C-alpha cells in the first residue's frame, strides 16, 4: 500500500469513528431518559434524526450502541476527575474539590449516571454487556484510586485499603446519593460532599 493509500485509509477510519461518536452522542440522551429496556433503535432514530438503517450501519445492535455511549461518557468523567487529583496542592483542597466534583457531576448528569447503573444491572443478565461493564468499572476504580493515593500523598501516609475496597465504598456512596437525588432529596448533594470527605479521611 502506498503512502497515499495509507492516508486515505486512515481518513476513512477517522470519518467512520467520528460518525459513530456523533450517533452515540445523539443517542445518549434518549437512552438516559428512557433506560435500556424501554428504548429501541427506532426510538433512538426518531429522537436523533438518523434512520434505523444508519444506526445499524455503524452499530451491530442496541447493545453495542449503549456500551459505546456509556463508555464515552464515563471516559470524559474520568478525565475531569483526574484533574482534581493532579492539581490539588494540599489535603483540604483535595477533600473539598473531590466532594464538589462528585456532587456536581451527579447534579448535572444524574440521568447519565442512572444509565450507567442500568447498564451494569443489565450485565448481570446479559453476557454481551459484561466485558464492557467490567472494563468501565475498572477505569472508575483506577480513577478513585488516584484520588485516594493523591490524598494519602498529601497527608504523608499510605492508603489503608485496596483499590477495590476504595471503589466499592465510593460507588456505594455515589449510588445512594443518586437514588436520593432522583427522589427529590434536597440533602443528597451535601451529604455526598460530606461523605466523600469522611471516606477519604478514613481510607488513608
C-alpha positions as CSV (number, residue, x, y, z in Angstrom):
1,X,0.0,0.0,0.0
2,X,1.4,3.4,-0.9
3,X,1.6,6.3,1.5
4,X,-1.4,8.0,-0.3
5,X,-3.5,4.8,0.1
6,X,-2.4,4.7,3.7
7,X,-3.6,8.3,4.3
8,X,-6.8,7.6,2.6
9,X,-7.5,4.5,4.7
10,X,-6.7,6.5,7.9
11,X,-9.1,9.3,6.8
12,X,-11.9,6.7,6.2
13,X,-11.3,5.2,9.6
14,X,-11.4,8.6,11.2
15,X,-14.6,9.5,9.4
16,X,-16.2,6.3,10.5
17,X,-15.1,6.8,14.1
18,X,-16.4,10.4,14.0
19,X,-19.8,9.4,12.7
20,X,-20.0,6.7,15.4
21,X,-19.2,9.4,18.0
22,X,-21.9,11.7,16.6
23,X,-24.5,8.9,16.6
24,X,-23.6,7.8,20.2
25,X,-23.8,11.4,21.4
26,X,-27.2,11.8,19.7
27,X,-28.5,8.5,21.2
28,X,-27.2,9.2,24.7
29,X,-30.0,11.5,25.9
30,X,-32.8,9.2,24.7
31,X,-31.2,6.2,26.4
32,X,-30.5,8.2,29.6
33,X,-34.2,9.4,29.7
34,X,-35.9,6.1,28.9
35,X,-33.4,3.5,30.1
36,X,-32.1,0.5,28.2
37,X,-35.1,-1.8,28.4
38,X,-37.6,0.8,27.2
39,X,-35.5,2.2,24.4
40,X,-35.4,0.7,20.9
41,X,-33.2,1.6,17.9
42,X,-36.4,3.1,16.4
43,X,-36.8,5.4,19.4
44,X,-33.2,6.5,19.1
45,X,-33.5,7.0,15.4
46,X,-36.7,9.1,15.8
47,X,-35.1,11.3,18.5
48,X,-31.7,11.7,16.9
49,X,-32.8,12.4,13.4
50,X,-30.9,9.5,11.9
51,X,-32.5,6.5,10.3
52,X,-32.6,3.0,11.8
53,X,-30.5,1.9,8.7
54,X,-27.8,4.4,9.5
55,X,-27.7,3.2,13.2
56,X,-27.4,-0.4,12.0
57,X,-24.6,0.5,9.6
58,X,-22.4,2.0,12.4
59,X,-23.5,-0.3,15.3
60,X,-24.3,-4.0,15.2
61,X,-27.2,-3.7,17.7
62,X,-28.5,-1.7,20.7
63,X,-26.0,-3.4,23.0
64,X,-23.0,-2.1,21.0
65,X,-24.6,1.4,20.8
66,X,-25.4,1.7,24.5
67,X,-22.0,0.4,25.6
68,X,-20.3,2.9,23.3
69,X,-22.4,5.7,24.7
70,X,-21.7,4.9,28.3
71,X,-18.0,4.2,27.6
72,X,-17.5,7.6,26.0
73,X,-19.4,9.4,28.8
74,X,-17.5,7.7,31.6
75,X,-14.2,8.3,29.9
76,X,-15.0,12.0,30.0
77,X,-15.9,11.7,33.7
78,X,-12.6,10.1,34.4
79,X,-10.7,12.9,32.7
80,X,-12.5,15.6,34.7
81,X,-12.0,13.8,38.0
82,X,-8.3,13.0,37.3
83,X,-7.7,16.8,37.0
84,X,-8.8,17.1,40.7
85,X,-6.1,14.6,41.8
86,X,-3.5,16.2,39.5
87,X,-4.0,19.8,40.6
88,X,-4.5,19.5,44.3
89,X,-1.7,21.1,46.3
90,X,-2.9,20.5,49.9
91,X,-5.2,17.9,51.6
92,X,-8.0,20.3,52.4
93,X,-8.3,21.4,48.8
94,X,-8.4,17.8,47.6
95,X,-11.1,16.9,50.1
96,X,-13.2,19.9,49.1
97,X,-12.7,19.5,45.3
98,X,-13.3,15.8,45.4
99,X,-16.7,16.2,47.1
100,X,-17.7,19.1,45.0
101,X,-16.7,17.2,41.8
102,X,-18.8,14.2,42.7
103,X,-21.8,16.4,43.7
104,X,-21.5,18.5,40.5
105,X,-21.5,15.5,38.1
106,X,-24.4,13.9,40.0
107,X,-26.4,17.1,39.8
108,X,-25.6,17.9,36.2
109,X,-25.7,14.4,34.7
110,X,-28.0,12.4,37.0
111,X,-29.8,10.6,34.1
112,X,-26.5,9.6,32.5
113,X,-25.3,8.1,35.7
114,X,-28.6,6.3,36.1
115,X,-28.0,4.9,32.6
116,X,-24.6,3.5,33.8
117,X,-26.2,1.8,36.8
118,X,-28.9,0.4,34.4
119,X,-26.2,-1.0,32.1
120,X,-24.3,-2.5,35.0
121,X,-27.5,-4.2,36.3
122,X,-28.3,-5.5,32.8
123,X,-24.9,-7.1,32.7
124,X,-26.0,-9.5,35.4
125,X,-28.5,-10.9,33.0
126,X,-26.9,-10.3,29.5
127,X,-23.5,-11.7,29.0
128,X,-22.9,-9.4,26.0
129,X,-22.6,-6.5,28.4
130,X,-20.2,-8.0,30.8
131,X,-16.8,-7.3,29.3
132,X,-17.6,-3.7,28.6
133,X,-19.1,-3.2,32.0
134,X,-16.0,-4.8,33.7
135,X,-13.7,-2.5,31.6
136,X,-15.6,0.6,32.5
137,X,-15.8,-0.4,36.1
138,X,-12.0,-1.0,36.2
139,X,-11.4,2.6,34.8
140,X,-13.6,4.0,37.5
141,X,-11.8,2.0,40.1
142,X,-8.5,3.4,38.9
143,X,-9.9,6.9,38.9
144,X,-11.0,6.6,42.6
145,X,-7.6,5.1,43.5
146,X,-5.8,8.1,42.0
147,X,-7.8,10.4,44.3
148,X,-7.1,8.2,47.3
149,X,-3.4,7.9,46.6
150,X,-3.2,11.7,45.9
151,X,-4.8,12.4,49.3
152,X,-2.6,9.9,51.0
153,X,0.5,11.5,49.5
154,X,-0.6,15.0,50.6
155,X,-1.0,13.9,54.2
156,X,2.2,11.8,54.1
157,X,0.7,8.3,54.8
158,X,0.0,5.1,52.9
159,X,-3.6,4.1,52.0
160,X,-5.2,1.7,54.5
161,X,-7.3,0.0,51.8
162,X,-7.1,-1.8,48.5
163,X,-8.2,-0.1,45.2
164,X,-11.2,-2.4,45.1
165,X,-12.4,-1.5,48.6
166,X,-12.0,2.2,47.9
167,X,-14.0,1.9,44.8
168,X,-16.7,-0.2,46.4
169,X,-17.1,2.4,49.2
170,X,-17.3,5.4,46.8
171,X,-19.6,3.6,44.4
172,X,-22.0,2.8,47.2
173,X,-21.9,6.4,48.4
174,X,-22.5,7.8,45.0
175,X,-25.2,5.3,44.1
176,X,-27.1,6.0,47.3
177,X,-26.8,9.8,46.6
178,X,-28.0,9.3,43.1
179,X,-31.1,7.5,44.2
180,X,-31.8,10.1,46.8
181,X,-31.3,13.0,44.4
182,X,-33.6,11.4,41.8
183,X,-36.2,11.0,44.6
184,X,-36.0,14.8,45.3
185,X,-34.0,14.7,48.5
186,X,-32.6,18.2,48.9
187,X,-29.8,17.0,51.2
188,X,-28.4,14.4,48.8
189,X,-25.7,16.5,47.3
190,X,-24.5,18.0,50.6
191,X,-24.4,14.5,52.1
192,X,-22.4,13.3,49.2
193,X,-19.8,16.1,49.7
194,X,-19.6,15.3,53.4
195,X,-19.5,11.5,52.8
196,X,-16.6,12.0,50.3
197,X,-14.6,13.8,53.0
198,X,-15.3,11.2,55.6
199,X,-14.4,8.3,53.3
200,X,-11.1,9.8,52.1
201,X,-10.0,10.6,55.7
202,X,-10.8,7.0,56.8
203,X,-9.4,5.2,53.8
204,X,-6.0,6.6,54.5
